[in-house]
Amino acid sequence: MVKKSPGVNGGSMSDISFLLLTFFLLTSSINTDSGISRRLPPPLPPNAEKPEIKERNVMTVMVNFNDQLRVRGENMSILELKRAAKDFIQNPYGDIHKSELAPKEVDGLGTVNISKGVISLQNDNNTSYEMYIKVQNELTAAFNELRDELSKEHFGVKFSDLTQDSKRDAIQEAVPMRISEAEPKDYGGKK
């Protein structure tokens, strides 16, 4: 008669596998893409007239197929974009070629000059994703710095450090983030 070889008990192996899987899931980090956080304005009612925006209140930022940046028709480096955007929105010297400022009473801040400026971002279909993100980051940083400056002036802390919603809302009302993004087009050329 042939002897049977003793089998290996696999019950404890599955327990160990489960514990190892649980351990690695709990201790490892999983990166998630967060995207660009922007809230679109509500759509206009069908019978509403489109708001008229003066040319001086629009800062056109174009990125071509070679990732070259043109701001208001002039070539510009990505390193200069944030400063140019801040200068356009603030218009500290009342330049007639930059955004208009309108005084408005804002709860918690008093009367504040609010820019009517809009930054219009236009990309070529062949603009690299890397350049697109760089431009978005610089424009967002410009608005964030303006909010930080106003927040420090009125509340003594940066905008991101404000804890009261009423103060955050006041700063956001005084420095609205107006970035309009056009649908990408072919402006000529291929990479």
KELO-885548 format. One record per residue (C-alpha): z, y, x; chain; residue number from 0. Coordinates in steps of 0.25 Angstrom, whole numbers, always signed. Each point is the difference from the previous one (the first is absolute). Layout:
N
{z:Z, y:Y, x:X, chaine:A, num:NUM}
...
# end
This chain:
191
{z:+0, y:+0, x:+0, chaine:A, num:0}
{z:-4, y:+14, x:+5, chaine:A, num:1}
{z:+12, y:+10, x:+2, chaine:A, num:2}
{z:-2, y:+14, x:-7, chaine:A, num:3}
{z:+3, y:+11, x:+9, chaine:A, num:4}
{z:+10, y:+10, x:-6, chaine:A, num:5}
{z:-6, y:+13, x:-6, chaine:A, num:6}
{z:+4, y:+14, x:+3, chaine:A, num:7}
{z:+8, y:+7, x:-11, chaine:A, num:8}
{z:-9, y:+13, x:-2, chaine:A, num:9}
{z:+9, y:+6, x:-10, chaine:A, num:10}
{z:+7, y:+8, x:+10, chaine:A, num:11}
{z:-13, y:+5, x:+7, chaine:A, num:12}
{z:-4, y:+7, x:-13, chaine:A, num:13}
{z:+13, y:+7, x:+0, chaine:A, num:14}
{z:-1, y:+5, x:+14, chaine:A, num:15}
{z:-14, y:+4, x:-2, chaine:A, num:16}
{z:+4, y:+8, x:-12, chaine:A, num:17}
{z:+12, y:+7, x:+7, chaine:A, num:18}
{z:-10, y:+3, x:+12, chaine:A, num:19}
{z:-10, y:+6, x:-10, chaine:A, num:20}
{z:+11, y:+8, x:-7, chaine:A, num:21}
{z:+5, y:+5, x:+14, chaine:A, num:22}
{z:-13, y:+5, x:+5, chaine:A, num:23}
{z:-4, y:+7, x:-14, chaine:A, num:24}
{z:+14, y:+7, x:+0, chaine:A, num:25}
{z:-1, y:+5, x:+15, chaine:A, num:26}
{z:-14, y:+4, x:+2, chaine:A, num:27}
{z:-6, y:+13, x:-5, chaine:A, num:28}
{z:-13, y:+0, x:-8, chaine:A, num:29}
{z:-8, y:+13, x:+1, chaine:A, num:30}
{z:-6, y:+6, x:-12, chaine:A, num:31}
{z:-10, y:+11, x:-1, chaine:A, num:32}
{z:+5, y:+12, x:-7, chaine:A, num:33}
{z:-12, y:+8, x:-2, chaine:A, num:34}
{z:-1, y:+15, x:-2, chaine:A, num:35}
{z:+9, y:+5, x:-10, chaine:A, num:36}
{z:-7, y:+10, x:-9, chaine:A, num:37}
{z:+2, y:+3, x:-14, chaine:A, num:38}
{z:-13, y:+4, x:-7, chaine:A, num:39}
{z:+1, y:+12, x:-10, chaine:A, num:40}
{z:-2, y:-4, x:-15, chaine:A, num:41}
{z:-14, y:+0, x:-5, chaine:A, num:42}
{z:-4, y:+13, x:-7, chaine:A, num:43}
{z:-2, y:-1, x:-15, chaine:A, num:44}
{z:-14, y:-2, x:-4, chaine:A, num:45}
{z:-1, y:+14, x:-6, chaine:A, num:46}
{z:+7, y:+7, x:+11, chaine:A, num:47}
{z:-7, y:+10, x:+9, chaine:A, num:48}
{z:-1, y:-4, x:+15, chaine:A, num:49}
{z:+9, y:+10, x:+8, chaine:A, num:50}
{z:-7, y:+10, x:+8, chaine:A, num:51}
{z:+3, y:-1, x:+15, chaine:A, num:52}
{z:-4, y:+11, x:+9, chaine:A, num:53}
{z:-7, y:-3, x:+13, chaine:A, num:54}
{z:+10, y:+6, x:+8, chaine:A, num:55}
{z:+11, y:-10, x:-6, chaine:A, num:56}
{z:-8, y:-12, x:+5, chaine:A, num:57}
{z:+1, y:-6, x:+14, chaine:A, num:58}
{z:-11, y:-10, x:+2, chaine:A, num:59}
{z:+3, y:-11, x:+10, chaine:A, num:60}
{z:-12, y:-9, x:+3, chaine:A, num:61}
{z:+0, y:-12, x:+9, chaine:A, num:62}
{z:-14, y:-5, x:+3, chaine:A, num:63}
{z:-5, y:-14, x:+4, chaine:A, num:64}
{z:+4, y:+3, x:+15, chaine:A, num:65}
{z:+14, y:+3, x:-4, chaine:A, num:66}
{z:-2, y:+15, x:+3, chaine:A, num:67}
{z:+8, y:+10, x:-7, chaine:A, num:68}
{z:-6, y:+13, x:-7, chaine:A, num:69}
{z:+10, y:+9, x:-7, chaine:A, num:70}
{z:-6, y:+11, x:-8, chaine:A, num:71}
{z:-13, y:-2, x:+7, chaine:A, num:72}
{z:+5, y:+1, x:+15, chaine:A, num:73}
{z:+3, y:-12, x:+9, chaine:A, num:74}
{z:+14, y:-3, x:+2, chaine:A, num:75}
{z:+9, y:-10, x:+8, chaine:A, num:76}
{z:+9, y:-9, x:-8, chaine:A, num:77}
{z:+11, y:+6, x:+9, chaine:A, num:78}
{z:-2, y:+14, x:-7, chaine:A, num:79}
{z:-1, y:-5, x:-14, chaine:A, num:80}
{z:+14, y:+1, x:-4, chaine:A, num:81}
{z:+2, y:+14, x:+6, chaine:A, num:82}
{z:-13, y:+4, x:-7, chaine:A, num:83}
{z:+5, y:-6, x:-14, chaine:A, num:84}
{z:+14, y:+7, x:+1, chaine:A, num:85}
{z:-7, y:+13, x:+4, chaine:A, num:86}
{z:-9, y:-1, x:-12, chaine:A, num:87}
{z:+11, y:-3, x:-10, chaine:A, num:88}
{z:+10, y:+10, x:+5, chaine:A, num:89}
{z:-10, y:+11, x:+3, chaine:A, num:90}
{z:+11, y:+8, x:+7, chaine:A, num:91}
{z:-9, y:+12, x:+3, chaine:A, num:92}
{z:-6, y:+2, x:-14, chaine:A, num:93}
{z:-14, y:-4, x:+6, chaine:A, num:94}
{z:-11, y:+1, x:-12, chaine:A, num:95}
{z:-7, y:-12, x:+6, chaine:A, num:96}
{z:+13, y:-9, x:-2, chaine:A, num:97}
{z:+7, y:-5, x:-13, chaine:A, num:98}
{z:+6, y:+10, x:-10, chaine:A, num:99}
{z:+15, y:+1, x:-2, chaine:A, num:100}
{z:+6, y:+3, x:-13, chaine:A, num:101}
{z:+15, y:+3, x:-2, chaine:A, num:102}
{z:+7, y:-9, x:-9, chaine:A, num:103}
{z:+14, y:-2, x:-5, chaine:A, num:104}
{z:+5, y:-14, x:+5, chaine:A, num:105}
{z:+14, y:-5, x:-5, chaine:A, num:106}
{z:+9, y:+0, x:+12, chaine:A, num:107}
{z:-9, y:+7, x:+9, chaine:A, num:108}
{z:-2, y:+14, x:-7, chaine:A, num:109}
{z:-14, y:+6, x:+1, chaine:A, num:110}
{z:-9, y:-7, x:+10, chaine:A, num:111}
{z:-15, y:+2, x:+4, chaine:A, num:112}
{z:-7, y:-13, x:-4, chaine:A, num:113}
{z:-14, y:-3, x:+6, chaine:A, num:114}
{z:-12, y:-2, x:-10, chaine:A, num:115}
{z:-6, y:-8, x:+12, chaine:A, num:116}
{z:-7, y:-13, x:-2, chaine:A, num:117}
{z:-4, y:-9, x:+12, chaine:A, num:118}
{z:-13, y:-7, x:-3, chaine:A, num:119}
{z:-2, y:-13, x:+8, chaine:A, num:120}
{z:-14, y:-6, x:+1, chaine:A, num:121}
{z:-3, y:-12, x:+8, chaine:A, num:122}
{z:-13, y:-7, x:+4, chaine:A, num:123}
{z:-2, y:-14, x:-4, chaine:A, num:124}
{z:+0, y:-4, x:+14, chaine:A, num:125}
{z:+13, y:+8, x:+4, chaine:A, num:126}
{z:+9, y:-10, x:+7, chaine:A, num:127}
{z:+13, y:-4, x:-7, chaine:A, num:128}
{z:+8, y:+4, x:+12, chaine:A, num:129}
{z:-6, y:+14, x:+0, chaine:A, num:130}
{z:+2, y:+1, x:-15, chaine:A, num:131}
{z:+15, y:-4, x:+1, chaine:A, num:132}
{z:+2, y:+10, x:+12, chaine:A, num:133}
{z:-6, y:+12, x:-9, chaine:A, num:134}
{z:+9, y:-5, x:-12, chaine:A, num:135}
{z:+12, y:+0, x:+9, chaine:A, num:136}
{z:-3, y:+14, x:+6, chaine:A, num:137}
{z:-2, y:+6, x:-14, chaine:A, num:138}
{z:+13, y:-6, x:-6, chaine:A, num:139}
{z:+8, y:+4, x:+13, chaine:A, num:140}
{z:-5, y:+14, x:-2, chaine:A, num:141}
{z:+6, y:+1, x:-15, chaine:A, num:142}
{z:+13, y:-8, x:+5, chaine:A, num:143}
{z:+2, y:+10, x:+11, chaine:A, num:144}
{z:-2, y:+12, x:-10, chaine:A, num:145}
{z:+10, y:-7, x:-9, chaine:A, num:146}
{z:+10, y:-2, x:+11, chaine:A, num:147}
{z:-1, y:+14, x:+4, chaine:A, num:148}
{z:+3, y:+6, x:-14, chaine:A, num:149}
{z:+11, y:-10, x:-2, chaine:A, num:150}
{z:+7, y:+4, x:+13, chaine:A, num:151}
{z:-1, y:+14, x:-4, chaine:A, num:152}
{z:+6, y:-2, x:-13, chaine:A, num:153}
{z:+9, y:-12, x:+1, chaine:A, num:154}
{z:+2, y:-2, x:+15, chaine:A, num:155}
{z:-5, y:-14, x:+1, chaine:A, num:156}
{z:-14, y:-6, x:+0, chaine:A, num:157}
{z:-7, y:-4, x:-13, chaine:A, num:158}
{z:+1, y:-15, x:+3, chaine:A, num:159}
{z:+15, y:+2, x:+1, chaine:A, num:160}
{z:+2, y:+7, x:-13, chaine:A, num:161}
{z:+8, y:-9, x:-9, chaine:A, num:162}
{z:+0, y:+8, x:-13, chaine:A, num:163}
{z:-12, y:-2, x:-9, chaine:A, num:164}
{z:+0, y:+14, x:-5, chaine:A, num:165}
{z:-1, y:+6, x:+15, chaine:A, num:166}
{z:-11, y:-10, x:+3, chaine:A, num:167}
{z:-8, y:+4, x:-13, chaine:A, num:168}
{z:+2, y:+15, x:+4, chaine:A, num:169}
{z:-6, y:-3, x:+14, chaine:A, num:170}
{z:-12, y:-8, x:-6, chaine:A, num:171}
{z:-3, y:+11, x:-10, chaine:A, num:172}
{z:+0, y:+11, x:+10, chaine:A, num:173}
{z:-9, y:-9, x:+10, chaine:A, num:174}
{z:-9, y:-8, x:-9, chaine:A, num:175}
{z:-8, y:-11, x:+8, chaine:A, num:176}
{z:-14, y:+3, x:-5, chaine:A, num:177}
{z:-10, y:-9, x:+7, chaine:A, num:178}
{z:-13, y:-3, x:-7, chaine:A, num:179}
{z:-8, y:-12, x:+5, chaine:A, num:180}
{z:-14, y:-1, x:-3, chaine:A, num:181}
{z:-8, y:-13, x:-1, chaine:A, num:182}
{z:-5, y:-4, x:+13, chaine:A, num:183}
{z:-15, y:+3, x:+2, chaine:A, num:184}
{z:-11, y:-3, x:+11, chaine:A, num:185}
{z:-1, y:+14, x:+7, chaine:A, num:186}
{z:-11, y:-6, x:+9, chaine:A, num:187}
{z:+0, y:-10, x:+12, chaine:A, num:188}
{z:+6, y:-14, x:+2, chaine:A, num:189}
{z:+10, y:-4, x:+10, chaine:A, num:190}
# end
